[in-house]
Amino acid sequence: MSDCPADTPYFGFEGGVLCIRSRLEHLRIRWQPEPRADERDHCGVWRTSWPEFQMVAPVDSSPCIDEPLQARAKREAFAAFRDSIPQSLCHLVEAFGSHQWLLLQLVNASAPGRELAESNPPLAYMLANSHEFRRTQPDVAAIQARIHAHQRQKVICAWLGFPDTLSTVRLLKKLSLDAVSPSILRRLRLVLKDNAVEAKSLRHRQVIHAGVLDFLLCPRLRALATSSLMDELENSADRAATRGAADQLLHALEILDEIRSRRSIRAFHSIRRIHEFVESVDQEYMDYLRSAEVQRVARLEAAERAERERAEARERARSRRPRIHPNNVEWPQPPLLGTDQIAPITSYAMLCEESDLQSNCIRSYWRSIVDKGQNIYAYRLLEPERATFTIVRMSSSVWRLSELKQAGNRKVSARSRRVVEQWLYSHSLSAARSY
């Protein structure tokens, strides 16, 4: 088994074994000498597995034009695995889109199971995969399937949780096999048990394929489906289109929920009306997005306009204030007298001189110093080292040290700080001492 890129699954059939390897799974499946499927866990140990994916597909006779190598390797691997199984068994399971492995084991090991798969394929499918309906494990389901395969079909229905009536048995036979899956069948079971009206409608259908089930098993779609629509779905030759109608309608309803549309929705009488409705919802959604974008842009422009108006108001307020030049203002008197060690800065020229000598930005404090509030004042420290400091008013006659730095904004010594703080304490009316 050759290596493959980490993000590309590997499919190969070697020595009678189908090998599948991906980032998440590593499987090996064989039919001879006995059916067996194993999966390697994260510890590298091989353990029995019950694959749920489709492993036996109908034979495709159409030519593959320009088929990628990876796709061809996968197709050839599954085709070789199918060839290792008796074709009579393959024909019994190939129409199911998933959960074929346990059904293959049942029809291979049990003659009653094979007869059930021939007469009522969906019921045999459910019996083989009973763990999906009875909350057991796959290995238990494999044993129980062989035990119950010989029973009457309505008894099997009851064991699987369906109504134990012949009408249920007949209804299951009408199911299109490509529409069958455990989740679909569990939803069908709920409808048959709890909704007598819809159960009756289903029993009167000649063929029940995916398009019909999609509408009848979804309460929201069921409420919008008329009998004429269901008849058209049942008789349509384009199965893909009918199933797409349900998907598109449900998505359109979700869009209306998302945009909180107030439009009223009437029941649909044809697939054409569904397509028209979906197109109108698409247009409404595009209009909603355009409207939302217009509103978003309008909100953004309003916010920008308001900010511009606030900026203009601030600018107008500044322009109305008289412009002050530091050389033309009266410098306030020092709030605290100096000493031999401490000298107040008593003019703008002296402040600029201090800024140049000490390589600091003390000159930018001039507006705060000359302001009427006089909440800050600057001083020179002459000893024990040269420094500049500012004091800030806390209350009347109470000032605190704000900044104290040597030249170039370097930190002063503890002795210098103590000199300033002792000076402040001696001039303060407060009893508190910070040194």
Secondary structure, DSSP 8 states (H G I E B T S, - for coil): -----TTS-EEEEETTEEEEE-SS-EEEEE-SSS-EEEEE-TTS-EEE----B--S-----S--TT--HHHHHHHHHHHHHHHTS-HHHHHHHTT-SB--HHHHHHHHH-HHHHHHHHH-HHHHHHHHTTHHHHS--HHHHHHHHHHHTTS-HHHHHHHTTS--SHHHHHHHHTB-GGG--HHHHHHHHHHHHH-HHHHHHHHT-S-B-HHHHHHHSSHHHHTTB-HHHHHHHHH-S-HHHHHHHHHHHHHHHHHHHHHT-------B-SHHHHHHHHHHHHHHHHHHHHHHHHHHHHHHHHHHHHHHHHHHHHHHHHHHS----GGGS-----SS---SSEEE--SHHHHHHHHHHHTS-GGGGHHHHHSTT--EEEEEE-SSS-EEEEEEEEETTEEEEEEEE-GGG-B--HHHHHHHHHHHHHH-S-S----
